[in-house]
Amino acid sequence: MLANQPLADRMRPVNLDDYIGQNHLVGKGAILRQSIESGKIPSFILWGPPGVGKTTLAKIIAKVLDRPFHGLSAVNSGVKDVRETIDKAKKQQFFDAPNPILFIDEIHRFSKSQQDSLLGAVEQGIVTLIGATTENPSFEVISPLLSRCQVYILNPLDKTELLEILNNALKKDKFLKNLNVQIKENEALLRFSGGDGRKLLNILELVVSSNGSDTNKKIIITNKLVTDKLQENIAFYDKNGEQHYDIISAFIKSIRGSDPNAAVYWLARMVEGGEDPKFIARRLVVLASEDIGLANPNALLLANACFEAVNKIGWPESRIILSEAAIYLANSPKSNSAYKAIHEAQKLVGETGDLPVPLHLRNAPTSLMKELGYGKEYKYAHDFESNFIDQNFLPDDLAGKILYDPQENPAEQKFLNRLKKLWNKRYRY
């Protein structure tokens, strides 16, 4: 064990009995544990936030099954590295020897071509792939690869599990157990960890090491001590815990509240904290529809263009693209009419069930359907003056029901005036 080895690495469990958390996967009788105990595991992807045991679990599985383990990180590995590793795995296949495990951390960062390079080896059983990702694999992993893998979801560690990790470190770590450490208050440790076991141990190590190495000195850990030491030592931004959600909330609310100054400030906090730029861009796309909507339809176009650009560019230049989008959205007029309309429509569907489609709106691809009156009374709007004719497009029981309520902004007031003119007999706008 190296003297400078981080506490989190020193405390990494090496067997399933010492592994903390994810009982739904590796607890007694759980699905993944059953596969491990049978000696036959499929290729799979572990999806969950940082610090919940994805890498550790992969290493434990390789050890339990006595399989060669090859690890790659998508951050610094390319197609060449993948192919070299697969070639190495091929050379390790002797007679009935089990295939090696290829572990790829942050697999969502692999490009399509990099993921394509894995397909043959996974399909032929040259390797058993274990991928780890913090992003939804449905969006970030190509379909051919995803179809060949199971997906297991890992959860943030709860309070009981975090306290168990904490107590184990104090009792079992060869360095900490020789120090006089007393945890008087643990709320700050747990709050700043955000369900991340690695972060919890990093914070504990930071607080303890900042008090020197005098084994006779009593170190009493309080909420204030933890908060003070974090503020002194790091520009603390928790990308997966409470502060992550607080800051993105402040960012969104600032844009919704039409304050570009506050929006750029909270954006800067996320940029300095190393937040994933795609996460920020995704939230802007949602906001453009939910909070600006029809008051300025161009907002969605710009937000989507921002997302596409961020996907291509990455840090640090993405900060400029995000800043432009945030300022534009903050300065845009606001409307949540589209959001409210779909909410009301879904609520109405839940209350009224599967009402029949009126005959005149139904598709009529066969002669029988035409004989039954499908589509018979439908009036083609372009055959009438101004390309409009008053007819019912809702189920008969809902005729005249208003779900879209234009709000008081210039764009939607134009909509309202047109709706009043077109639908003055059917809808009471």
N, C-alpha and C positions, 0 to 999 in steps of 0.2 A: 504494500500500500504506500503510495507516494505521499510525502508530507504535505504537498500542496494540492492534493486531490480534493475536489469540492465535497462537502458533506453529502450533498444529494447523490453523488456517485458512490461515495463510501457506503451509503445506506441502501443502495440498490439491491432489492431482494433477488435471490438466485433460485428459488423454488416456489411453487404455487402456494404452499402453506404459509409462506412469509409474505406473499403478495397481498397488498391491502386494496380493497375496493373491487368494483365490477363483479359482484357476487352473481349478478344475472347471467354472466358469461362463464366465470371460472369457479363459482361456488360449488358445493357438493351437488352433483346431479345436473349442473347447468350444461347447456348445449356445447360450448367450446371445450369445457373440461372433459366431457364425454368423448369428444373427438380426440383430444390429447391422450386420454387414458387408453383409447382403442389403438393408438399408434398411427392412426390415419387422419390426417388433416387436409382439408381442401386449401386451395389458394384463397386468401381472403384479405379484406381491407379493414383496418381498424380506424374508425372515424370518431374523433372526440377532441376536446380542447387540450391544450398543452398540459403536461405535468400530471396526467392521470394514469400513466403506466403503459403506453403503447409500445415503446421501444423495449422496456423491461419485459413485457409479456412475450414479445417476439423472441428475445434471448432465452427466456425461461423455457419456452416451447422447444427451441433448438436443443437446449441442454437435456430436457426431459426425454426427448425423442432420440437423443444422441445423433444429431444430424449436423453436417457441416453448415456453418453460418456465414453468409456473405452479406455485408451491410453496405448500402450506398445511400448518400444523401442527395436528393434532387437539387439541392442548392448548388452543389459543386461537381455534379457528375453529368456527363454527356452520353450520347449514343455509344461512343467508343468505349467508355467505362462499362456500360451495360453489356456490350458484346464481349468484352474481355472477361467479365465476370461469368457470363453464360458459358464461354469456352472453358473456363476453369472448372465450372460445375460439371460440364460434360466429361472432363478428364477424371472426375471423382466418382463417376458411375462405374462400379465394378459389379458384375453379376447381379445379385439381388440386393445390392446396397441401396438404402433409401435415398431418394433424391435430396440434394441440399436445399436449404432455405435461403431464399434471396429476400432480404429485408430492404425496403426502400422507404426512407423517411421523407415526409413531405411530398408524397407522390403526386399531389395536385400541382406541384410546380414543374413537373415534367411536361414538355411540349408533346404535341400529337405524335411527332416522329419518334421521340424518345419512348413514348408509351407503345407505339407500334412495334418497336424493337423487342418488346417483351413478349408479344403475342405467341410466337412460335414456341419459345421455351416453356411457356405456361401450358399451352395446349398439348405439347408433346410430353409433358411431365419431366422435362429436364430439371426444372426447379419448382419448388413450391413457393409461390410469391406471397409475401406478407407486406402489404403497403400500409403506411400510416399517414393520416391526413387530418387536418383541422377543418377542412372545407367539405361541403356536401359532395360526395363522390359522383352523384348523379349529374352534377354540373361540371366537375373538374376531371373526371376520368372518362376516357373514350368508351363508347358502348361495347365494342368487341372485347375489350379487356374487362370491363365491368361485368359482362355476361359470364365470364369465366371465373369470377370471384364471388364468394360470399361477402356480405358487408355486416360487420359487427359494430354496434354503437357503444362507445364508452362514455360514461357520465362523469361530471365533475365530482370530486370527492366531497362527501358530506362532513359535517362537524365531527362526528364520532370517528370517522376514518382519518381525518386530519390530526385529531388529538392522539390517535394511536401511533401515527407516524412521528409526531412530536415526542411522545413519551419513549418510543423505541430509540430515537436518536440520543436522547439524554441518558438512557440506560445502557445502550449497546455500543455507541460510537467510541472508539478507543481514545479519542481526544476529549470529547465532551464529558465522558463519564469521570474523568479526572479533575474536572472543573466543578466549582461550587455554584451551580446554576439553579435558580429557583424561579419558576414561572408563577408570578403572583396574579397576573391578568393575561388572558389569552385572546381577548376579543380582537385586538388590533392585528395580532399574528394571523388569526383566521380570516379576518376581513380583507387584509391586503393580499392574502394568498389566493383568494378567489376560487377555491376548489382545486388549486394546483399544488400538488404535493412537492414538486421540485422547488417552486417558488417559496413555499412555506419553509423548507429547509435552508434555502438561500438567505431568507430574511433572518432566520434564527442564527445562522452562521455569521451574518453581517453584524447583528446586534452583539453577539457574544465576543467576536473578534475585536470589536471597537472598544471593548473594556479591558484589553490587554490579555496577557497569558499567565498572570499570577494565579496559580492554582489555589492559593489560600484566600484570594479575594472573592467575596460573595457577590454574585451577579443576580440581581433581582429584576426580572423582566416584567415591565408594566406596559400598559397601552401607550402612555406618554413616551416612554423610552423607545419603544418600537417606532412610533410616529416621528419622533425627533431624529433618530438615527437614519431613517429612510430619507427624510428631507435633507439631511446633511450630506449623505453619501451618493444619492442618485436623484436624477430628475425623474421621479417615480411616475410611471404610467403603466397601469395594469391592463394589458391587452385582452384579458379574458375574464377579469373579475368585475367588482363593483364599479371601479373608476372608469373602466372601459364603457360601461353602459351609461354612467352618469354623464360622461363627456359627449358621447354621441347624442345623448338626449338633449344636452344643452345646445349642441350644434344645430340639431334639427329645429328645436324650439326658437332659436335665434333667427333662423331663416324664415320659419313660419311667422315670426313676429316682425319681419321686415327690417331686421337690424344687421346690415352687412358688416359692421365693425365687430360685433360680438361673434358673428359667424366665422370671420377670418381668424379671430383670436382662438376659438375652440378648434378650428381646423389646424392652426399652428401647434396647439397642444397635442393633437393626434399625430401630426407630422413628426414633431420632436420625439414623440414616444415610440415611433416606429410602427404605427398602425398600418395594417394592410390597405393600400390605396384602393383596391377593388371593393373592400368593405365600405369605405366612405362613398365611393362612386355609386354603389348599389343603393345606398340609402338616399342619395340625391335623386336617382331615377324614381324611387317610390314617392319621395316628397313632391317631385314635379307633378305627379298625377294626383296625389292625395290632397295637397295643400294649395297648389296653384291651379292645376287642372284647366278648366275651360276659360278661366280669366286670362290665361296666356298659353295657348296650346304649344307655342314654340318652346316653352320651358322644358317639356318632355323631350323634344327633339335635341335640344342642347344638352340636357342631362344624359341622354343616351349616347350622344356624340362624345361626351366627357368620359363615360364608361368605356367606350370603344378605344378612345385614345389612351386612357390609363392602362388598359390591357396591353397596349403595344409599347408604351413608354417606360412605366415603372418609376421608382424613385431615382434621383431627386426631382426630375423635371415634372413629374406628375403633380407636384404641389402647386405649380402654376396653373395647370389645367383645372384642378379642383378649386383653386381660388377663384378663377374666372367664373366657373359654374356656380359656386356658392354665392358670389356677389350678385350675379345675374338673377338667381332664384330669390335671393333676399329682396332685391329691388322690384321683383315682379308683383303685380296685383295678385291677391289671393282668393281662392274659391275651393271649397271642399264639396261642391255640388255633385261631382261624379262619384266621389267616395260615398256620399250620403245616398245617392240614387241606387247604387248597387247594393248597399246595405239594406235599404228599404225593400228592394226587389227580392233579395234573398229571404228576408223576413216574411214577405208576402208568400213566396213559394212554400216556405215552411208551414205557413198557416193554411194555405189553400190546396196544397198537394199538386198532383199531376192533372191539371185541368186540360181538357181536350183542345187541340189546335182547331180553330174554326175551319170549316170545310173549304172556304175560298182561299185559305192560306196553305193548304196542304199540297204536297208534291203529288203529281199524277203521272207516273211513268208508264202505267199500263192502261189498257182500254177498260178493264173492270173498274179501276179507280176513277176513271173519267165518268163511267156510267153511274157511279155512286155519288158523283157531284164534287169530287176532289178538284179544287182549283176553278170550279165553274164560274163563280161569281166574282173572282178576283179581277180588279181593275188595274191595268198597267199604267202607272203614274205618268209615263212619258207620252201617253196618248192624249193627255189632257192639258189644258192651259196652265202655263207656269210649272209644268211637270208635277202637278199635284191633283189628287182627288180625295175627298173625305171618305174614308172607309175604316172599319174597325180592324186593328192589328193585334189586339189583346184577346185572350179567351173571353167568351161572351159574358161570363160572370164578373169579369173585371173591367168591362168597357167603361172608359172615362176615368180610370184610376190614374192619378198623377204620381209619378215616382221621381221625375227630374224636376227640381225646383231651382230655376235660374237665380243667381245671386246678384247683388248690386255692384257690378263692375261693368265697364263699358262694353266688353266683348259679350257678356251674357245678357246684358240689357238689349242688345241687338237680337240675340236669340229669342228673348222673351217677346219682343215686338213681333217677330216673324211667327212665333207659335200662336200668339193671340190672333193674328190675321188668318193663319191657316186653319186653326182648330177652334174657332170661336163657338162652334156648335157642339163639339164633342168634349173638349177639355175646358175646365173653368180656370184658366190662367188669369 
